Amino acid sequence: MSEEYTGVQKAAILLIALGPEKAATIFQHLKEDEIEELTLEIANTRSVSPQVKEAVLEEFYQVCLAQQYIAEGGIGYAKELLEKALGAEKAQGVIAKLTASLQVRPFEFVRKAEPSQLLNFIQEEHPQTIAMILSYLAPMQASMVLGALPPEKQADVAKRIALMDRTSPDVIKEVERVLEKKLASLVNQDYTIVGGVDAIVDILNSVDRGTEKHIMESLEIEEPELADEIRKKMFVFEDILLLDDRSIQRVLRDVENADLELALKSTTEEVQNAIFRNLSKRLAAMIKEDMEFMGPVRMKDVEEAQQKIVSVIRKLEDAAEIVISRGGGDDIVV
């Protein structure tokens, strides 16, 4: 059943199934472009049936098991153990997927591009560079690109492919790097703002502020409407201004003074005033004094303290102990 989905789609389903906290932890180990791709995929994932979710989780488990066996005793050892657990056919499929991922051919990212898009980016390159790229593509994809080249280049490129022998890995890597950078400027406009916005909001609300800011800034450039939709559902520390005084007081009962002092070190005067007016005069004076004597602090520590307070706010909102007025029908009626 999971075979109907691409690798990115299955990764998105897996992260949704694991929940926001585990997904946020996984995000910390991914590259920026991978995070952006998964963010968009999660945001655009429609409802997934329990059967598909189970199939994706099972496939993930099998691949993890195979990786463990390979690490312990090699591919032969892994195949033998998996055959006992899954049967010969299924074991072979898992091993094939894993070995394929371990042995990525050069220009793997190009094979996912449309021939017309690829043509736009390589037709001005040197014939030798074009020949090298085409030699790593599937025959059908390479033939479409070759056929669309200017006639004066077609024979030259074909000849260079035929005469090509070994190419230095360093040269291949450099050409890959340049081409991947060019292709990265393509923005896929096929995404629509449906489905899993709530899922990506949960994940973004759990990641560190630096990752959250990077993702949102990228989305604002590439997918402004989607970014706006996500932002409306997110809650960041400065959004404490959306709470009424009674709700702020309720939040502050569950917040450690040390976290509050750190969190207020880097925020607006408006936010500070909203906090201080909901503390007793004595406690407000004490926190202000502690902040003055605290001296310089790391921004990372400030953001972590703010994130702790935001987590308290979200938990209280989920428990219906406070209400956040976000506008658009969320106004508070007393």
N, C-alpha and C positions, 0 to 999 in steps of 0.2 A: 504493500500500500504506500509506503514512504518513497518508493521509487518514482512516483509521479512528481515529486518535488525536487527542486535543485538543492545543491549543498547549502547555499545561503538561506533558502527558505526553511530547510530542516534545522539549520543553526538558530534561526529566529524562533521556530516552534520550540526548540529545546530550551532556549533562554526564557521564553514565556512560561514554559512548564516548570522550570526550576524556581521561578519566583524572582521578584525584584532584587532582594538582597544578594542571592547567589549570582544572579546575572550581573549585578554591579561589580561584584568581586572579579568575575571573569573579564569584564570590560577593562579592568586595570592591567591585564596581561596582553591586550590586543593592540595592534597598530592603529593609528588615527584613521586611516582610510577604511580599515576593517570595521571600526566602531561606527563610522558614518554609514557604511553600507548596511550594517545590521540594524542601526537605528531606523533607517528608512524602511527596511524590510519588516521590522516589528511593527512600526506605525501603520504599515499597509497590509498587515496580515489579517485576513478575515477570520471569522470564528472557525476553530479547528475542532473536528470531531474527536471524541475520546479515543476512537480506534486509531486515528492518525497519530495522535499524541503518543499513545502507547507504542505504536510502530517505530516512531522516531526515537523514543527513549530506549527501546529494545535494541535498535540499530546502534545507537551511541554506546550502549553498554557492551555490545558485542565487539565493537571496534576498540574500545578501551581494554577489554579483556585480551584481544588479539595483540595489542601493543605491549601489554604486560608480558604475555608469553614470548613475544619476539625478543623483548629486552632480556628475558630470563634465559632463553635457549635458542634463539634464532627462528627463522621462518618455518623450517621443517618441524621443529618442536611445537610451535604455535599451531601449525596445521593439524598435527597429530592430536593435540588436546582439544582443539575446536571441533574436529570430526567426531570425537567421542561425545562432546556436549551438544553439538548442533546438527550433526549429520554431515556427510561428505559434501553434498551440493552447497548447503548454506555456508559451511566452513570455507569452501573455495571462494565463494562470493565475497565474504568478509576479508579474506586474505588478499584477494584481487584489488578490492577497494583500497586497502591499506597500503599495499606495495605500490599502487599507482600514485597515491598521494605522497609516498616517500621518494618517488623517482619522478619529480616534475620535469617535464621537458622544457627547454628554453621557449620563450614567447608563449607560455601557457595563457597569459592574459589576453593575447591577441586572438586566440582561437575563439574567444567569446564575442569578439567584435563583428559587426556586420561588414561584409566585404566592401560595401560602398564607403563606410566610415573609414575603414583601414586604408582604402585607396587614397582618400583625401590626405592622409597623413604620411604616406610613403612615396607617392608618385614623384615628388620632387627630390627624393633621396638619390644617392649614387646607385647605378645599376647593380653594383656588387652588394650593397646593403640590402636592396630590394630582393636580390637573389637569395641572400642568406635568410631573410625573414620568410620568404615563400617556401624555402626548402623545409622549414619546420612546421608548416601548416598542413592541414588535411588536404588531400589532392583536390577535392571539390572546391574548397575555399580558395586555395592557391590558384586554381584555373580561372575562377571568376575574377580575381584581382589581376592576373596576368592578361586575361582577355580584355580588360578595361584600360590597360595601360596604353599610352600613345604608340602607334604602330612602330615608330622608330626605336622604341625601347623594348618592345616585346621580344624580338629575336635576340637582342643583346642580353637581356635578363635570362632568357631560356638557355642560352649558351653558357652563361656563368653558372647557372644551377647545374648543368650537365658536367661542367669541368671542376666544380667545387670539390675540394678534398677535405682536409681538416681545418677547422677555424679555431683560433686561440680562445679558450674560455673567457679570458679577460675582455677580448673584443666583443664576444657575444653578450657578456654582462653589460658592457658599456652601451651597446646598441639597444639592448633590452631596457636599460635605465632611461635612455633618451626617449625611446618610443612610448614607454609606459607613462612618462611625464606628459608627453603630447596628448595621449589618449585620455589622460586623467582630466583634461580640460573639457571633455565631453560631459554634458549634464543630461542625464536621462530624464526626459520630461513625461514619462509614461506613468509616473506615480500619481495616485489620487488619494485624497484625504478621506479615507474610510477605515473602518475597522479599528485596528489595534493601537490607536492613539493612547488610550488609557494604559496599555501595557508599557509603552515606552516612557510615559510619564512616571509610572511607578519606578522604573529602572533609573531614570534621570534623577528622580527625587532621592535615590539611594547612593548614587555615585558621589565622588568628591566634587567640590565646587569647581575646581579647575577643569575637570573632564566635562562637567555640565556646561560650563561657559563655552568651551571649545566647540562642543556639539551644537549648541544653540546658535553660536555665531556662524558656523558653517551652514546650518539649515536656513538661517535668515538670508544668506546669500543665494543658496541653491534652491530652496523650497520655502519662500517667504510665507505662503499661505499655511503650509503645514507647520512651520515654526510658530506662527501666530496661534494656531489651534492648540499646539502643545503648551505654549507659554500660558495660555488662559487657564489650563488645568494644573499647572505646576504651582508650587508654593516655595518661595525662597525666603530667607530670613527677613529681608526688607518688607515682605508682604505682611508682616505682623501688624502693619498699619491698617490692614483690612479687618482686623479684629476689633470688637468693641471693648471697652474698659473691663467689663465683667469677664470676658473671655481671656484677656491678657492676664488678669489677676489669677484666673484658674490655671493658666499655663505656668505662670511664675511659681506656683506652689510646687510644681514638679521639676523645677530647674535648679541645679546646683549654683550657688553664688559664684564659684570659681569659673564655671562655664559662662555665666552671664557677664562677668567682668571682662573675660577675653572676647566674647562675642561683640560687646559694645565698643571695643577698641577701634574697630574699623567699620563704622556705619554712620549714617547721617544724623544730624542733630535732631531731626524730626522723629526718627526711630528712638533715639535715646530719651527724648522727652516723653514719648508714649510709654516707655518702660518705667521711667522714674516716677511719673505721676501715678503709677499703679503699685508703687512700693510704699511702705511706711517711710516717713521722713527720715527716721533713724537709719533704716536699711539703705535707703537711697544715698544718704550722706556717706555711709560706710563704704559702699561700692564705688562711689566717685573718688573717695580718698584712696582706696586700694588701686584704682585704675591709674591715679596720678603717680603712685609710688611703684607701679609695676614696671615702668620703663618700656623700652622697645620689645616687641614680641614678634615671633615668626607669623607670617600671614597664614601659613599652613595650620598653625594652632588656632588662630582666630576662626578660620573657615570650619575647622573640625568642631569647635565650640558652637558655632552658628548652626552647623548641621545637626548637632545633638538637640538643640532647642527646636529646630524645624521638625525633627522626628517626634518630639513630645507633642507638638501642635497637631501633626498628622494623626497620631494615635488618639488624641482627645477628640479630633473631628470624626474619626471612624467610630468612636464610642458615643458620638452624638452629645458630648459634653460641652462642645463649643461649636459655633457656626461661623464659617468664613464667608464674608460677603464679597463675591467676585464680580458682581454686576451681572447683567444679562439674565435677569430672572432670579438672581440669588440675593436680592436685597432683603434685608431683615425687616420683619413685621413684628412690632411690639404689641 
